[in-house]
Amino acid sequence: EHIPMLLDDYTTLVDVVSFQNAIEYRNRINSHNEMIQTILKTDKGTLIKTTFENNRSYLCSDEEIKQLLKHGAVFVYVFYDLNNTELFKFSVQYKDCQP
C-alpha cells in the first residue's frame, strides 16, 4: 500500500515478496548518482557489509522478529540499479543474530 517507499536519499523499496519461509525486500538504488556509481565501482564490498550489518542489527534487536528468525524465517534483501539489474543481495537468518 505504501510502496514504492523512499528509504533514504539513494534507496527506494519497490516490492516485498513472501515465499516459503522467506520475506524478500526488493530495493532500487539510484545508480545514476555519481557518489553511488563510485561506491559501486570502488567499494562495493563495504557497501554490502554495511547494509547487511545495519539490517542484521535492526532485525536481531526486535524481539518479535528475532522469534520469527528462530522459527526459520529468512529476510532477503535484493538491491537493483535503475535498469532493474541486480547489484547485490544478502539474507539475514537466526544464526546471524548469535554472538
C-alpha positions in Angstrom: 0.0 0.0 0.0 2.9 2.4 0.7 5.2 1.0 -2.0 7.3 2.4 -3.5 8.8 3.9 -0.4 11.8 6.1 -0.2 14.1 4.7 2.4 16.9 7.2 2.1 18.4 9.6 -0.4 19.5 6.8 -2.7 17.3 3.8 -1.9 13.7 3.0 -2.7 11.8 -0.1 -1.5 9.9 -1.2 -4.6 8.4 -4.5 -3.6 8.0 -7.0 -0.8 7.5 -10.7 -1.7 6.9 -13.6 0.6 7.6 -17.2 -0.4 8.1 -20.3 1.7 9.8 -19.1 4.9 11.3 -16.0 3.3 10.4 -12.4 3.1 12.2 -10.6 0.2 12.6 -6.9 0.2 13.4 -5.5 -3.3 15.2 -2.2 -3.4 16.2 0.1 -6.1 19.4 2.2 -5.8 19.8 5.5 -7.6 22.7 4.2 -9.7 22.8 7.4 -11.7 24.1 9.3 -8.7 27.9 9.9 -9.0 28.7 9.0 -5.5 26.7 5.7 -5.7 28.5 4.9 -9.0 31.9 5.5 -7.4 31.0 3.3 -4.3 29.7 0.5 -6.6 32.9 0.6 -8.6 35.5 1.0 -5.9 34.0 -0.1 -2.6 31.0 -2.4 -3.2 32.2 -4.9 -0.6 32.0 -2.3 2.2 28.6 -1.1 0.9 27.3 -4.7 1.1 28.8 -5.3 4.5 27.5 -2.0 6.0 24.0 -2.6 4.5 24.0 -6.2 5.9 25.1 -5.1 9.3 22.5 -2.3 9.5 19.7 -4.7 8.6 21.0 -7.5 10.8 21.3 -5.2 13.8 17.7 -3.9 13.3 16.2 -7.4 12.8 18.1 -9.0 15.7 17.2 -6.2 18.1 13.5 -6.6 17.6 12.3 -9.5 19.8 9.2 -10.3 17.7 11.3 -10.5 14.5 14.0 -12.5 16.4 11.4 -15.1 17.3 10.4 -15.4 13.6 14.0 -15.9 12.7 14.4 -18.5 15.5 11.5 -20.4 13.9 13.1 -20.4 10.5 12.1 -17.1 8.9 14.7 -15.6 6.5 14.8 -12.0 5.5 16.2 -11.4 2.0 17.4 -8.0 0.7 17.9 -7.6 -3.0 19.3 -4.3 -4.5 18.8 -3.3 -8.1 20.1 -0.5 -10.2 17.7 1.8 -12.1 17.7 -0.6 -15.0 16.5 -3.4 -12.8 19.8 -5.2 -12.9 20.6 -7.0 -9.6 23.6 -5.3 -7.9 23.8 -7.5 -4.8 21.7 -9.4 -2.3 22.0 -10.9 1.1 19.9 -12.7 3.7 19.6 -12.5 7.5 18.8 -15.7 9.4 18.7 -16.6 13.1 22.3 -17.7 13.1 23.3 -14.1 12.1 21.8 -12.9 15.5 24.1 -15.2 17.5 27.2 -13.6 19.1 
